[in-house]
Amino acid sequence: MASTHTGSLTTGPITKSLILFALPMMAGNLLQQLYNVTDTIIVGRFLGADTLAAVGSAYTLMTFLTSILLGLCMGSGALFSIRWGEGDQPGLKSGIFHSFVFIAAVAVVLNLAVFALLDPILVLLQVPARIIPLMRTYLFCIFFGIPAVFLYNYFAALLRAVGNSMVPLVFLGVSAVLNIILDLAFVLLCHWGVAGAAVATVIAQYVSGIGIALYTLLCLPYLAPRKADCRWDRRVLSEIVSFSLLTCIQQSIMNFGILMVQGLVNSFGEVVMAAFAAAVKIDSFAYMPVQDFGNAFSTFIAQNYGAHSQERIRKGTRSAVVCAVVFCLLVSTVVCLFAAPLMGIFVDPADPAVAEITAVGVQYLWIEGACYCGIGILFLLYGFYRAVRRPAMSVVLTVCSLGTRVALAYALAPVVGVWGIWISVPIGWALADIVGAVYYFSRRSSLLPG
């Protein structure tokens, strides 16, 4: 099946196949970032620094919650890719059924939990008193989009697992444009404030989530489980849970660490919160393409792992490292050179604190931006270990990276201020890269298929 299908990554030129498969994923994730970036630009420009700080902190929390579902979907996607590479269609369909039911149940529980724990979450994040009402309003609205986040990420992971990265891009493109239109309408015309920005995002999320689900089920019948594929099998469920939970843990640890750092940032007040909110959006846009390249690389490795193409995996790994390093060097140069103008996109020029917010944001971008190669390699390592049935190693690397970041941030911030928070990030990336590379070269023969 996989060897003859147009979505197969087991044949053809390696570098070209990787790049062509990754490009729609990169474009799609950049569009997905527009959901929150559009909110940030509009509220920062038209609703003020306090609202910008509220939306920025809410974005960090939503990234953490989304990472739970994203990790589960990515873990299942890795297993789907292996089944696709093996040509095991019954195994693929059974896995689709089991993983959908499992992850949907998690999404429902997560959605109920965050509504019930909204106020304790705000306390945990050390949100300043005057920001709390704005952030509570935004989060209450945005939490209604969690089921849509599940639908989109699940079916996008499934389509990408079988080599189709274009369709997820199309649905994200439509919803991103809708998000922008609704943002402008609800905030500027209807004057709904921060709630309008959240409602616009939720509506756009449901358009992409429901749309991609209907497309997959109606237009790609070879991926739709039949009645015979919907029988519970404890072995299949165990395999799905094993893949999904470890990837979920990896994603959640990564974003929980960021959430803890957000709490530390919040303790420095509204100016630093606003600067961090804007700078993190720029940061996300800058390295998001290489993160998606890492996910594309993971699909490539998983399909070839299933097809037992050891030499193709070796060549693909070398090619991916070169591509990631070149891209990161280019992006680092751009971000460092244009840090101040990029901050200006998010901050209202008439805001009395604009100079201070910009200065703090530029400091962050100079430190992080100079070190994007570190996180670029780390994304490749995550993708590789997930694809060769070593998702636990991705968890180890995440603990190394985020553990270092959080520990250093809390140790240095009281001594040197916010600079200590910023510098802890690239140090964590570097440590995880070293651990991942040493493990790869010491265990390479056992990692690759025979």
C-alpha positions in Angstrom: 0.0 0.0 0.0 2.5 2.7 1.2 5.1 2.0 -1.4 2.8 2.8 -4.3 0.7 5.6 -2.8 1.5 9.2 -3.7 1.8 10.0 0.0 4.7 7.5 0.6 8.0 8.9 1.8 9.8 5.5 1.4 10.8 6.2 -2.2 12.2 9.1 -4.3 14.8 11.8 -3.6 15.2 12.2 0.1 15.9 15.9 0.6 13.3 16.9 -2.0 10.7 14.6 -0.5 11.3 15.9 3.0 11.1 19.5 2.0 8.0 19.2 -0.2 6.3 17.2 2.6 7.4 19.7 5.3 6.5 22.9 3.4 2.7 22.6 3.8 3.1 21.7 7.5 5.3 24.8 8.0 2.8 27.0 6.3 -0.1 25.4 8.1 1.4 25.9 11.6 2.3 29.5 10.8 -1.4 30.0 9.9 -2.4 28.3 13.2 -0.2 30.7 15.0 -2.3 33.5 13.4 -5.1 32.5 15.7 -3.4 33.9 18.7 -1.1 36.4 17.0 -4.1 38.1 15.4 -5.6 38.4 18.9 -2.4 39.8 20.2 -1.9 42.4 17.5 -5.5 43.6 17.7 -5.8 43.7 21.5 -2.3 45.2 21.8 -3.0 48.0 19.3 -6.6 48.7 20.1 -7.3 47.5 23.7 -4.0 48.4 25.5 -1.1 46.9 27.4 -3.2 45.3 30.2 -5.3 43.4 27.6 -2.1 42.4 25.8 -0.7 41.0 29.0 -3.9 39.1 29.7 -4.1 37.5 26.2 -0.4 36.8 26.3 -0.6 34.9 29.6 -3.7 33.1 28.4 -1.9 32.0 25.2 0.8 30.3 27.3 -1.8 28.4 29.2 -3.7 27.4 26.1 -0.5 26.2 24.5 0.0 23.9 27.5 -3.5 22.6 27.3 -3.3 22.1 23.5 0.0 20.3 23.9 -1.7 17.5 25.8 -4.0 16.8 22.9 -1.3 17.5 20.4 1.0 15.1 22.1 -1.6 12.4 22.1 -2.3 13.0 18.4 1.4 13.1 17.4 2.0 9.8 19.3 -0.8 8.1 17.4 0.4 9.7 14.2 3.8 8.1 14.6 2.2 4.6 14.9 0.0 5.4 11.9 3.1 6.2 9.9 4.7 2.9 10.9 1.6 1.0 9.9 1.5 2.9 6.6 5.1 2.0 5.9 4.4 -1.6 6.7 1.4 -1.7 4.3 -0.8 -2.9 7.2 -4.2 -1.4 6.3 -6.3 -3.4 8.9 -3.8 -2.5 11.6 -4.0 1.2 10.6 -7.8 1.3 10.6 -8.0 -0.4 14.0 -5.5 2.0 15.4 -7.5 5.0 14.1 -10.6 3.7 15.9 -8.9 3.1 19.2 -6.9 6.3 19.2 -9.9 8.5 18.3 -12.0 7.1 21.1 -9.2 7.4 23.6 -8.1 10.9 22.7 -11.7 12.2 22.5 -12.3 10.9 26.0 -9.2 12.8 27.2 -10.4 15.9 25.5 -13.8 15.8 27.2 -12.2 15.3 30.7 -9.7 18.1 30.0 -12.4 20.5 28.9 -14.5 19.9 32.0 -11.4 20.2 34.3 -10.3 23.6 33.0 -13.7 25.2 33.4 -13.9 23.9 37.0 -10.3 25.0 37.8 -10.3 28.4 36.1 -9.8 30.5 39.3 -7.1 28.3 40.8 -5.3 28.4 37.5 -5.2 32.2 37.6 -3.8 32.1 41.2 -1.1 29.6 40.1 0.0 31.9 37.2 0.5 34.8 39.7 -1.7 37.1 37.5 -1.7 40.7 38.7 -5.1 41.7 40.3 -6.0 44.2 37.6 -5.3 41.7 34.8 -7.5 38.9 36.3 -10.9 40.0 35.1 -9.6 40.4 31.5 -7.8 37.0 31.6 -10.8 35.2 33.2 -13.1 36.5 30.4 -10.7 35.5 27.7 -10.1 32.0 29.0 -13.8 31.3 29.7 -14.5 31.9 26.1 -11.4 30.3 24.6 -11.9 27.0 26.6 -15.0 26.3 24.5 -12.6 25.7 21.5 -10.8 22.7 23.1 -13.0 20.1 21.3 -12.3 21.8 18.0 -8.5 21.7 18.8 -8.8 18.0 19.3 -10.7 17.4 16.0 -8.2 19.4 13.9 -5.0 18.0 15.4 -6.3 14.4 15.3 -7.2 14.4 11.6 -4.3 16.5 10.7 -1.9 14.0 12.4 -3.7 11.2 10.6 -3.4 12.8 7.1 0.2 13.7 7.6 1.0 10.2 8.8 0.0 8.9 5.4 1.9 11.6 3.6 -0.9 14.2 3.0 0.3 17.5 4.4 -1.6 19.7 2.0 -5.2 19.2 3.2 -4.5 20.4 6.8 -3.0 23.5 5.3 -6.1 24.3 3.2 -8.4 24.1 6.2 -6.1 26.1 8.4 -5.9 28.8 5.7 -9.6 29.1 5.5 -10.0 29.3 9.3 -7.1 31.7 9.7 -8.6 34.2 7.3 -12.0 33.8 9.0 -10.3 34.4 12.4 -8.8 37.7 11.2 -12.1 38.9 9.7 -14.1 38.0 12.9 -11.4 39.5 15.1 -11.7 42.8 13.4 -15.5 42.6 13.4 -16.0 41.6 17.0 -13.3 43.9 18.5 -13.5 47.0 16.3 -17.1 47.0 15.1 -19.0 45.2 17.8 -16.8 46.5 20.6 -16.8 43.1 22.5 -13.3 43.7 23.8 -11.2 40.7 24.8 -14.2 38.4 24.7 -14.6 39.2 21.0 -11.0 38.2 20.2 -11.6 34.9 22.0 -14.9 34.1 20.3 -13.4 34.8 16.9 -10.7 32.3 17.6 -13.1 29.6 18.8 -15.4 30.0 15.7 -12.3 29.7 13.4 -11.1 26.6 15.3 -14.4 24.8 14.8 -14.4 25.6 11.1 -11.0 23.9 10.7 -11.8 21.0 13.1 -15.1 20.0 11.7 -14.1 20.7 8.1 -11.0 18.5 8.2 -12.9 15.7 10.0 -15.7 15.6 7.3 -13.1 15.7 4.5 -11.2 12.8 5.9 -14.3 10.6 6.5 -16.1 11.4 3.3 -13.3 11.8 0.8 -10.7 9.3 2.0 -12.7 6.1 2.6 -9.6 4.0 2.9 -8.9 5.7 6.2 -12.4 5.3 7.6 -12.7 2.3 10.0 -15.3 -0.2 9.1 -17.5 -2.0 11.6 -15.0 -4.9 11.7 -12.3 -2.4 12.6 -14.2 -1.1 15.6 -13.9 -4.1 17.9 -12.0 -3.4 21.1 -8.6 -5.0 21.2 -6.6 -4.5 24.4 -3.3 -5.1 22.5 -4.0 -2.3 20.0 -5.3 0.0 22.7 -2.2 -0.6 24.8 0.1 0.2 21.9 -1.8 3.4 21.1 -1.8 4.5 24.7 1.9 3.7 25.0 2.8 5.8 21.9 0.4 8.6 22.7 0.9 9.0 26.4 4.7 9.3 26.2 4.5 11.8 23.4 1.8 13.6 25.4 4.0 13.7 28.5 6.9 15.0 26.4 4.7 17.8 25.0 3.1 18.6 28.3 6.3 18.7 30.3 7.7 21.1 27.6 4.7 23.4 27.9 4.3 23.1 31.6 7.8 24.3 32.0 7.0 27.3 29.8 3.9 27.8 32.0 6.0 27.9 35.1 8.3 30.4 33.5 5.2 32.5 32.6 4.3 32.6 36.3 7.8 33.9 37.1 7.6 36.5 34.3 4.2 37.6 35.7 5.8 38.4 39.0 7.8 41.2 37.3 4.7 43.1 36.5 2.6 44.3 33.5 5.4 45.7 31.4 7.5 42.5 31.4 4.3 40.5 30.8 3.4 42.6 27.8 6.9 42.4 26.4 7.1 38.6 26.9 3.6 38.2 25.3 4.8 39.9 22.1 8.3 38.4 22.0 7.0 34.9 22.5 4.8 35.3 19.5 7.7 36.5 17.4 9.8 33.6 18.8 7.1 31.1 17.9 6.8 32.3 14.3 10.6 32.2 14.0 11.2 28.6 15.0 7.8 27.2 14.2 8.9 26.1 10.6 11.8 24.1 12.0 9.5 22.5 14.5 7.2 21.4 11.7 10.3 20.2 9.7 11.0 18.0 12.7 7.5 16.6 12.6 7.8 16.0 8.9 11.2 14.3 9.5 9.5 12.1 12.1 6.9 10.9 9.6 9.7 10.3 7.1 11.6 8.2 9.7 8.5 6.3 10.9 7.4 5.3 7.4 10.9 4.1 6.5 11.2 2.4 9.9 8.1 0.4 9.0 9.5 -0.3 5.6 12.9 -1.4 7.2 14.8 1.1 5.0 17.9 1.5 7.3 20.1 3.3 4.7 17.3 5.7 3.8 16.9 6.6 7.4 20.7 7.3 7.7 20.7 9.5 4.6 17.5 11.3 5.7 18.9 12.1 9.1 22.0 13.7 7.6 20.0 15.7 5.1 17.5 16.9 7.8 20.3 18.2 10.1 21.9 20.2 7.3 18.5 21.7 6.3 17.6 22.6 9.9 20.9 24.2 10.7 20.9 26.4 7.5 17.3 27.5 8.1 18.0 28.3 11.8 21.0 30.4 11.0 19.0 32.5 8.5 16.1 33.0 10.9 18.5 33.9 13.7 20.1 36.6 11.6 16.7 38.1 10.7 15.3 38.1 14.2 18.4 39.6 15.7 18.6 42.4 13.1 14.9 43.3 13.2 14.0 42.7 16.8 12.8 46.2 17.5 10.6 46.6 14.4 9.1 43.2 15.0 8.2 44.2 18.6 6.6 47.4 17.1 4.1 45.3 15.3 2.5 44.2 18.6 2.8 47.3 20.7 0.6 50.5 20.5 3.0 53.4 19.7 0.8 55.7 21.9 1.2 53.4 25.0 3.2 55.3 27.7 5.2 52.2 28.4 6.0 51.4 24.7 9.8 52.1 25.0 10.2 50.0 28.1 8.1 47.1 26.6 10.1 47.2 23.4 13.4 47.2 25.2 12.6 44.2 27.3 11.2 42.3 24.2 14.3 43.1 22.2 16.6 41.8 24.9 14.6 38.5 24.9 14.8 38.2 21.1 18.5 38.9 20.9 19.3 36.1 23.4 16.8 33.5 22.1 17.2 34.5 18.4 20.9 33.9 18.4 20.5 30.3 19.5 17.7 28.9 17.2 20.1 26.1 16.0 19.8 24.6 19.4 16.1 24.2 19.3 16.2 23.2 15.6 18.4 20.2 16.4 16.2 19.4 19.4 13.1 19.2 17.3 14.8 16.7 15.0 15.8 14.6 18.0 12.2 14.6 19.3 10.9 13.5 15.9 13.6 10.8 15.4 13.1 9.1 18.8 9.3 9.2 18.5 9.5 7.5 15.0 11.9 4.7 16.0 9.7 3.6 19.0 11.7 5.4 21.6 9.2 8.1 22.7 10.6 7.8 26.3 13.9 9.3 25.0 11.9 12.4 23.9 10.6 12.7 27.4 14.2 12.5 28.8 15.3 15.3 26.4 12.4 17.4 27.3 13.1 17.0 31.0 16.8 18.0 30.3 15.8 21.1 28.4 12.9 22.3 30.4 14.2 21.2 33.8 17.4 23.2 33.1 15.3 26.2 31.9 13.0 26.3 34.9 15.7 25.7 37.5 18.0 28.3 36.1 15.3 30.8 35.6 14.1 30.6 39.2 17.7 30.7 40.4 19.0 33.6 38.3 15.9 35.8 38.2 16.2 37.0 41.8 19.9 37.8 41.2 20.1 39.3 37.6 16.4 40.0 36.9 14.6 39.0 33.7 17.9 38.5 31.9 18.3 35.3 33.9 15.0 34.0 32.6 16.0 34.6 29.0 19.5 33.1 29.2 18.2 29.9 30.8 16.4 28.9 27.6 19.3 28.3 25.2 21.3 26.7 27.9 18.5 24.1 28.3 18.4 23.5 24.5 22.2 22.9 24.4 22.1 20.4 27.2 19.3 18.4 25.7 21.0 18.4 22.3 24.2 17.0 23.8 22.3 14.2 25.6 20.3 13.3 22.5 23.3 13.2 20.2 25.4 11.1 22.6 22.5 8.6 23.0 22.1 8.4 19.2 25.8 7.8 18.4 26.2 5.3 21.2 23.0 3.3 20.3 22.7 3.8 16.6 22.9 0.2 15.6 20.0 -0.8 17.9 17.8 2.2 17.0 17.6 1.5 13.3 15.6 -1.4 11.8 17.4 -4.5 10.8 
